[in-house]
Amino acid sequence: MRKLYFLFAFFFVAPWSAQQVVARENANSDSYDYVLEWQNPNEHVFDVTLLTRKQEGKYTDFLIPAWRPGRYILQNYAASVFDFQAKDESGKILSWEKINKDTWRVYNSTSALKIQVRYRFYAGIPIDAGTSYLGENLVYFNGINLFMYKAGELELPCTLFLPNLPKEWKAATALKATSDYNRFTAKTYHELVDCPSIFSPYLTQFNFTVDGLKCYIHFYGKYGAAAGAEKTLIANITKIIKEQKAIFGEFVAPEHHFIYFLSPNRIRHAVEHTTSSIYVLPESVAASEKAFEGLYGITSHEFWHTWNVKSIRPAALWPYDYSKEVYTKMHWFTEGVTDYYTYLTLVRAGLIKPEDFLNYFSNIITSLENNPAQRVVSPAMASFDSWLSTSSFGSPHHKTSFYTLGSRLGLLLDLELRRVSNHKVGLDDIFAYLYHEYYKKGNGYPEDGVQKAAETLTKKSFKEFFAKYVEGVVPIDYASILEPLQLKLEINDDTEAPASQKIGISKVVIDVASGGIKVETILPGSDAAKAGIQEGDHIFAWNGEAFDDSALGKILRIGNQNLGIRRNGKELNLQVEYTGKNNPKKYKLTFAQATPPLWFEQWIKSKVK
């Protein structure tokens, strides 16, 4: 790798080099012109330069986004910024001050039109699909956490120049290339930060076209599949693309980049973008043609997002405001219903079996019905409070996710639509309606937009359904939704559940240091709670008998028992009275008759003409 050496102490008297050219080319226009450089990659520090027109008045405010679309928590990317400096186009140093955690206020020059700011950005945090990282033979960034912008000015055209980039390196990016291999453009700041990028000599790449959509697959890391195995990968991703496009009739962009960052670690994380999707996955998913099966579900999820949330978007997110929390109650729909379509797409594409499709939702229902949080946290509130989800002040008994809540709700809403319309309207129709009624007209949908769409298309009221199951925490009347459709929900005791769960200890971890297990979470009002067991307790003995890791399956047997507890340096003996009321249940979604009803076959049938 070529390295750029210069002394930062002399930055303001050194020549502008590449930035001077940019300044001359754009002297009479407003734009964001970025230069992204680095010195020693192993220090994980990017040097970012931005040249742009000053704002009217005495100062210009430069911001780093506080959050990113797809992850609705404050992530405070400004924490990685240091060594901020500013000057005007004549080289005059400009004074500045930081006015809040992610805003730098630069005081304008009276004689110059443009401002150049320069800052350093630490890019060495653990890699996921939303971070930035600089390392040996790897430049990886998400512009949302790397590039500053001027307050209120997000529609300006952008250029990005990477002077250090070796010409022989490969690129995985949806940014528009220019005649220079190391210069890229974007129509707006929104587009710039919506294009995650990897530059490296170690990229395995394929391309293909689906119904006019130009598709690019990029693997960074250890790609172990045999030559020719990509044909299966391309064929199956093509099936996913076709199934989803069939609902809308068109794509939202002319191309899509599937960027897979292969990690030696056990991690599964992905983020949606308009013209790309990025995934950080274990390298084992690309070890063979068979291993590609580990890609299809997460690929289906992220590609569906090109419609749901990147184009069909709540009005609260239209346009994006990266400077603060943006509140919507619709993440059960943007994320959870996307998870529903993940598996509906796979079964329609023939990539999973119908029984696998039903089993997935059986597991979702089982997980939720055994979680007391669903009785106090609605899908709407889980969405609205996403900004609090990482707080350490949250009650462990109220933790749930708009992903799982929304996935179940997607299934139930689809079934209810079909029930009340005699299968003339389904969730596919809701999405097509929202796409054409809002996105194609340049708008986000209102908070009640999904309910209104359902009522418009079915000519039936969905007020009660949304009041109970979206805004409320009313126990779901599965029978009223399922039985008219010849479906049923079987409920049985989960005989395979750990005995610890049967007394109300919902989560434990083996703790080698204490010679037992550590209690992570206890159900309120459970047998364990009534016995006085607390989160953080270390259970080291059962009925007076010490146990080690190998005895974990034998401890906490059903029945009354005496547990040896270590707490705050003291040992206690607590008597647990087993009542059976905490036994986890197992829920199975199945057919009321031996043969699946005809509508079910039509529901999961391929939509591709």
Secondary structure, DSSP 4 states (H G I P E B T S, - for coil): -------GGGGGGS--THHHHHHHHTTTS--EEEEEEES-GGG-EEEEEEEEEPPSSSEEEEE--S-BTTB-S---GGGGEEEEEEEETTS-B--EEEEETTEEEEEPPSS-SEEEEEEEEE--SPP-TT--EEETTEEEE-GGGT--EETTB----EEEE-TT--TT-EEE--SEE-SSTTEEEESSHHHHTT--EEEES-EEEEEEEETTEEEEEEEES---PPTTTHHHHHHHHHHHHHHHHHHHSS-SSSEEEEEEEEESS---EEEE-SSEEEEEEEGGGGSSTGGGHHHHHHHHHHHHTTTBTTTB-BGGGSS--TTS----S-HIIIIIHHHHHHHHHHHHTTSS-HHHHHHHHHHHHHHHHT-GGGGT--HHHHHHGGGGTT-TTS-GGG---HHHHHHHHHHHHHHHHHHHHTTS--HHHHHHHHHHHTGGGT-PBPTTHHHHHHHHHHSS--HHHHHHHTS--PPP-HHHHHGGGTEEEEEEE-TTS-HHHHTTEEEEEEEGGGTEEEEEEE-TTSHHHHHT--TT-EEEEETTEE--GGGTTTSS-SS-EEEEEEETTEEEEEEE---STT--EEEEEEESSSSPPHHHHHHSS----
